[in-house]
Amino acid sequence: MIKSKPFTHKLRTKFLLYFLAILFFILIIRIFSLQIIQSRFYRKLAEKNILKIVLLPQNRGEILDRNGLIIAGNTPDYILKIYPYLLKNSEEIVHNLSNISFIPEREILEKLEDAKSFYCPVVLKKHLTVSEVANVIENISDLPGVNVERRPIRDYRFGMSTSHLIGCTGEITEYELENNPDLKKGDIIGKSGIEKMYDSYLRGRPGVEYIEVDAKGREKGIFEHMKTIDPEPGAEIQLTINIDLQQLADSLMSDYSVGSVVAINPQTGEVLLLFSKPGFDPNILVKGISFEGLQKMVFMENSSFWNRATMSIYPPGSIFKIIVAAVAFEEGLINRNSRMRVCKGSLRIGNRIFNCWKRHGSLNTHKAIVQSCDVFFYQVGMKLGFSNLEKGVKKLRVFDKTYIDLPEEKKGFFPDLSWYKKRFNISAPTSGMIANLSIGQGEVLVTPLKTCSFFSGLANYGNVMTPHVVMKIQDVSGNVLYQAETKESKLPLSKKTITFLRKAMLGVVNEKGGTGVWARIENIKVAGKTGTAENPHGEDHAWFVAFAPFEKPEICIVVMVENAGHGGNVAAPIAREIIKRALQPY
């Protein structure tokens, strides 16, 4: 048997010495190469040439609708820059540049003086026209240190109709820089909407190019000894939105100044449409807007930047009767055939008269919903009492956020006893206050988005799918980085209650005397509920919520038009046309 020779301490020492000797030999060869063989090259580079480091801008990721149509893409833009450390005869260059670009010399000099770093390029002008670019390029040999650089900027193909949903981009501010140390001044980031929510996916990474420049600041070409880093484009985002429905909503709302439309697929939670008016043109913001113009957009009475679908809270009016009926059903206080005191067009409560919109006579619960009788629901609310009403509506989570994948969302409001104590110094709301709440007036406030989400759950037999606007995100190689997952919760309602409410909503649109007859569609069963919410500041707000087809709903829609009048006359026809387009696209 042959025994292996042990690896002794002496052998280990000898091995280490050999290894160090080889490393030292390689180092000597490298130094000899740099100092002797390539010395002339590097001396020349050091004495006569300078490297210009140019950032190569990346394309921001595209945003597509559910059918692959581009909603937000990119278009080329040109920027005039000057590199201070490359200016050898700054006065002459600044004078020549001013004559060519029509930028005053004083303005150019001020920007050079304000530069934070001698080695960073200074932006003199953005968004150059084709003629301005041609003029500078023609004279570039006489302008060492000056460059026209191309970069992509956002191109929003559908302008105002998608402005609140998609949002907009802009240059990062000093405040934003403090919270994003990985970014730098001049970077473009998402400011609102999808652009903000998914900015880290959309942004991508810039590349770097090293250009050899001679002693006079003239470019000699790419510096071959330093590898160019290619820019990395942002990821592509495909939305659940149908841009055809989005544009249709915009068209149907053309006669009205303010409002919103939301549509959701009840089976998946996919948001098919999310529209708010007035909108803004994000393309104007991309290229810059005057301070006065921005003030007008932000601070006008009906602000263009305010997403009314997700951020505005309104009294829901009569659509809230469905929720009150649900609570009363679950409490066992009413059933389908329950009747209250006859509606004679009004009801005295205490020393006040509470009106109904018409004289309905004697109605059961089903007919009271179909014909939207206020007097009936005044009595249901008072029979429930405030404690049961508050507990019931909060259990249904009508006033919570949906947690949609958008950065701007508000929750609704329903008062509690402490609110009444603080506001009116009373221990509990009066009967009149309860009656008012029961028809969706007074202090009860909801958002259009949450309203649509709740009724989507009712349409889907009690199964509530969390609404979302992003379907998937993938990189330029097609690798899926994010895929939407369905998140489900249950409405805390019995099957019996859900069945009754769905049939009552079907009656609103299809039965004689129903307030939603303007939403009828031939060969499609539509269920809905109208709402007309009183507005102390002007005309009533018009609401309509609907879903279809009745048996297996594919769309639930909420239309809310501010200061427009009756929900059945104004909002229902808008919903009808959108449902028709969604279910009968050809």
N, C-alpha and C positions, 0 to 999 in steps of 0.2 A: 504493500500500500504506500502511495506517494503522499507525503505530508506537504501541505502548502507552507511556504515561507511566511512567517508572521510579519505584518506591516508595522515594523518597529518605529520608535520615535526618531531614530537616525534617518530612516527612509522618508518619513513624513516631512522632516526638515529639508531634506535634499529636494523633494518634489516641490515644496513651496518656493525654494530658491530658484529652481528652474522656471516656474510659472511667472515669478516676478521679473526674471531676466527677459522673458519673452515679451511681457507687457512693456517693459522699459525700451526694448529694441523697437517695438512698433511705434512708441511715442517719439523716439529719436528720428525714425524715418519720416513721420508725419511733420515734425518740426522742420526737418531738412527740406521737405517738399514745399512747405509754406514759405520758409525764409529764403531758400536758395533758388529752387526750380521755378516757383510761381511768384517770386518776389516782385518782378517787374509788373505783372498783372495787378497785384493788390496795391502796389505803390501808385500805379496809374489811377486805379479806382479811388483810392483815398485822396489823391491830390487833385484830380480833375473831374471826378464824377460823384454824383450824389444819387441815392436811391429815393424814388418817390413811391410811397406806399398808398395805393389806391384801394378803397373798399369797393367790392363788387356787390351791388344791392341784389337782394333776393326777391323773387316773386312771392307775394303773399298768397296763401292758399285760396283757391276758388271756393265759392259757396254755391251749391246747386240746389234746385228744387227736387222733389221726389222723382220726377221724370228725367232728371239729368240736365235741365236747362240752367244755364249760368245766370245767377242772380247778382253775384258780386265777383268781378274779374279784375284784370289789370290792364292798364294802358300806359304807353311810354310817356315819360315826362323828362324835361331837360333842365339842368341846373348849372348856373355859372359859378365856378369856384376859383379861388386864388390861393396858392400855396406860399405863405410869407417867406419861408426859408429858401425858396428858389428865386426870390426877387433880387437881382444884382444891381439893377438901376431902377429902383422903385418909382421915382418921380416920373421918368419917361414912360414906363409901362402903365402906370396909373393914368397918365394923360392920354396915351393912345387908347387904352381900354375905355375910358370915358367917352371919347369921340366915337368909338365903334358901338358901344352898348347903350349910349345915352344915359348912363348912370352918372350923376354929378361926381366930380373928383372928390369933393369934400365928403360925400357919403361913403365912397370907397375907402378913403383914408381913415374915417371914423370906425368903420368895421374892422380894418386892420389893427387899429389901436386897441379896440375892444376884444380882440382875439385872446382867448384864455391861454393858448399855447402857440409858440412860434412855429411848431412843427405840425400843427393841425390846419387843414384847409378851412378857408373862410368862405361861407356862402354869400355871394353878392346878389344873386337874383334867382328866384325859382320860376318854374312854369314858363320857360322861354318859348316864344313862337318859332315856327319853322324859319321865318326870315331872320330872326335874331340869332338862331343857331348857325345859319349859313353865313351870316355876317362875321361872327366871331371865328368860325372855322377857317374862313378865307384868309384871315389875318393872324392866325395862330402862331405862325413863325416869328412874328414881331411882338408876341406876347408871352415870353417865357414865364412859367409859373402860373399861367392862366389855363383853365381847362373847362370844357363843357362836358358834363357827365350825364349819362342817361340813367334813369331809375324808373322802376314801375310805380305807378300810383293807382289807387283804387278806382274802379269804374263800376258804378252801381247802375245796372241795366234797366231797372224798373223804378228808379227815382223815389218819389214820394210814397208810392203804394207799398213799398217794403221798408220804409225808412225806420220805423220803430222796431220792427222785427230784426232786421239785419244790423241796424245801428250804423256807426261810422267810425272812421279812424282819424288819428291826428298825431301831431308831434308830441312826444313825451314832455311833461312839465317838470319843473324842479321838484315839486312835491312828490310826483310819481317816481322820480329818480331815487328819492330817499328810500322808497319802499321796494325798489327793484334794482338792487346793486349790480345785477348781471346785465343791465341795459346801459346805454350811454346817451348823451345829449344828441338830439337829432333823430333818434329812433322813432319809427312810426308804430303806434300801438292801437288796439281797439279801445274806443271810448264809451260805447254803449251797445246794447243788443247782443246779437251773436258774436259780433266782432270783439266785444269785451269779454264775454263769458268764455269763449274758446280761443282767446288771443294766443296762449302758449302753443296751441296746435297750429294756428294760422301763420304765426310770425316767421318761422324759418330762421336761417342764419346767413349773414353776409359772408362773402368770400373776400380774399385778399390777393392783390396783384402787385408785384414789385417791378417798377419801371426804372430803367437806367437813364439818368439825366446828366448832361454834360455841365461843365462849369458855368455856362451861360444860361442854364435852366431849360435847355431844349431837350426834348425826349429823344433817346437813341434807340429805344426798344425794350422788350421784356428782358429783365435780368435773369439769365438762364441758371445762375447758381443758387437761386432761391425759388422753390416750387410755388406756383400759383395755387391758391386754395379756392376751389370752385364754391359758389354760393349754394346753399341748401334751401330749396323752395319750401314753403309752408305746406301743411297737409290740406287735403281736399275734404270739405264737409258737405255731406248730402243731407238735406233737410226732409222733414215729413210734409212740408208745405207744398200745396199745389198752386203754382204761380198763376194758373188760369183762373182759379177761384179767387185768388188775391186781387187780381186785376178786375174781375167781375164785381167784387165788393166795392172797389174804388169807384167803378163806373156807376153802380147803383146808388152810391152815397153822394153823387155829384150835386144833387139838389139841396144837400144839407151841409151845414158848416162844421158841426162837431158830433162825433160819435165813434162807435167801434163795432166790429164784427169778429166773433170767434167761432170756429168750427172744429170739432174733435171727432175722431173715429171712436165711438164708445167701446169697441171691442179691443182696441190696442192702446188707446191713449195718445195716438198720433195726432198732432195738431195739423189740421188741413189748411187752416186759414187763421191769420191773426192780423187784423187791420185796425188802425187807429187814425182818426182824422181830427184836426189838421195834421198833415205830415210836414216834412222838410226835405229839401233836396240835398242829400249827402254829398253829391258831386261838387256843390258849391263850397261845402266845408273842407273838402279834400284840397281844393286849390286856394283856399284862404278866403276870408270874409272880413269886411270892415267891422270895427268895434260897434258902430251904430247898427249895422245890419244884424250882428249877433244879438245885440240888446233887444232888437225888435222881435227876433225869433224866440228868445228866452222869456222876455218879460211881458209880451203881449197878453191880452186877456185870455185868449184861447191859445196857450203856448204850443208851438209846433213840436217841441221836444218832449211833451208829456204823453206817455203811452197810456191812453185811456182804457185800453183793454186789460191792462195788468195793474195800473196804479190809481185809477180813479174809482172812488167808492160812491155809490148812489143808493137812494131809497129804491127798493126793487118793485114797489107797487104790487099789482095783483099777482105777479108770478110767485110772490111769497105765500100766497094762499095755499099752494101745493104743499109747502113745508109745514104750515100751520095745520092743514088737514092731516098730514102724516103724523104729527105729534099727537093730535086728538085721537086719531085712529089707534095708535099704539097705547094710549092711555085708556082706551075702551070707552071714551066719552061720546063718540059718534060712530055710525056705520054708514053704509051706502044709502040707506033709506031714511036716515035721521032728518027731522025737519025742525026748524027754529020758528020763531015768530014770523008772521007774514011780512014780506018786504013791501012797504007802501011808499018806497022812495026815500025813506029816512028812518032814523031811530033816535028817540030821545034817551040820552044817558046823562043822568043827573040833571043839571040845568042847561045842558047843551043839546043841540040837534046835530046828529051825524048823518050826512046825506049819502045816498047811493047814486050811482050814475043813471039808474032808471028804476021804474016800479016793476018788481019781478013777481010779486005775489008769493004763493007758497011753493017752495022748492025743496027737494031732498038734496043730500050732500053732492051727489053726482051732478045734478042740474045746476047747483050753486057754483060748482067749479066751471062747468060748461059755459054758463052765462055770466060768470064772474060777479056774483052778488056780494056787495060790500056788507049789507045789513046782516046777511047770514053769517059772515065771518067775524063781524063785530061780536056777535053772540057766542060764536065758538071760542074766540079768544078770552072773553070774560068768563065763560064756563070753565076753561082750562085754568085760569088764574095765572098771575105773573110767574110764580115759582115754577109751575109745571111747564109753562111756555119757555121760560129761560133755560131750564134744564133740558128740555126736549130739543130746542134748536141748536144748543151748543153741543149736544150729543151727536147731532148730525154733521157737525164740523163745517157748517155753511160759511163760517166767518174766518176760518183758518186760511193760510196760504196753501196753494197747490204744490209749491216747490217745483214749479216748472224750471227747465234749464235756461232761464233768462235772468239777467242780473237785477232787473227792476220788477218787484212785485210787492203790493201792499195787501194786508189782510182787511177783512171787513170789520163791522162793529155791531155789537148788540149790547145794550146797557145792562148793568146789574144794579142791585140795591144801593151799593156804595156810590154809584154814579148819580142816582137820583138824590141821594142825601147831599152830595157835594154840589150838584147843579141847582136843585130846587129846595133843598133843606126839608125833604119829606122822607119818611121812613120806607115808603113803597109807592109805586106809581098808582095813579087813580084809575078807575074803570075806563074813563075816556082815553087815557094814555094807552092802556092795554088794548082797547079796541082799535086804536090807530096803528099800533104795532102789528096787529093781526092782519091788516091789509097791506103791509109792507110800506107803511108811512112812518113819520116821526123819526126816531133815532136809529132805526135799523138801516144798515148800509152794507152793500156787497159790491164786489168787483165783477165785471162781465166774465172774466176768465174763470173765477171760482164758481160762478153761477152755471157756466157751461159744463164745468167738471162735475158738479153735483148732479145736474140733469142727465149727463152722460151715464153716470152710475145708475140712475133710475131707469134710463132707457135700456141699460145692459143688465136688467133684472137684479140690481143691487150690487153688481161688481164694478167697483170704481178703479179705473186704470189711471195712474199718475200721468198727467199730460206732459208731453215732451216734443221738442221741435227738431232735434237732431236725430237722424236715423243712423248714420255711421260716419266715421272719420277714417281716411286712409292716406298713406304717404304716396309719393310720386311713383314708387315701385309697386303700388297696389296692395301693400301690407295693411291690414285692418288694424288701426290703433285703438278704435273705440267702436263698440256696437251697442245700440240702445237695448236695454232690457226692460221688459214689461214689469211694472211694480203694481201690485193689486192690493186693494183693501175692500172691505165690505161696508155697505150702508147698514146701520143698525136698525133695520126695518124688517118686519115679517113679510113672508111671501104674499100673504093676503093683502097687506097694505100696499105693497109695490104693485100688485096686479090691479087693485082698485085705482090707484093714481094714474097708472099708464092708460087704463081704459077711459078715465075721465079726461085726460089730455087728448086722447083720440077723439072724444066727443067735442072738445073745444073747436076742433078744425072741421069735423065732419057732420055734426048734428045740427038740427034746426035751432037757431038762436045762439049758436056757438060764436064766441067773439073772435075766433081765429079763422073764419071762413076764407079770408083772402090768402091763406096759405095752402088751400087745396090744390092738389096736383092729380091730374087724370092718371089712373093706373098705379099710383103710388100712395100708400097709406101714410099720411103725415099726422103725428100727434104734436100738440103744442100748448102754449099758454101765453096769453097776452098780458101786458102790464102797462099801466099809465100812471106814472109817478108824479105827484104834485111837486112843483118846483117854486119855492117862494121868490125866486129871482127872475121868473119869466114863465114862458110856456111850459106845459108838462113835458116830461121825458117819456119817450116811446120805447117800450120793451117788447121783445118777442123771443121766446125760446121754443125750439121744436126739435124733433128727431124723426128719422125715417130710414128705411122702411120700418113699419111698426113692429113686425114680427122679429126681424133680425137687423137692428139699426146699424147703418154704416156711417151715419153722420148725425151729430147733435150740434145745433147752431144757436147762438145767442146774438141778437141784433139789438143794439142800444143807440138810440138817436136822441141827442140832447135838444130840448126846447122845440120838439117837433109835433107834439100832439098825441093822439091816441095810438097805442101800440098795434091794435088790430088793423088800422088804416095805413100806418106808416111803416112799421117794422116788419109786419107779417109778409107783405109783398116782396120785400128785399130777401127775407129768408127763403121764400118760395122759389125765387129765381136761382138762388145759390144751390138749394137742394136739387132742383131740376138739373142744373149743370153737373153737379157732383154724381148724380145717379143716372143721368141720361146724357153723357158727354158728347154723343154724336147725333 
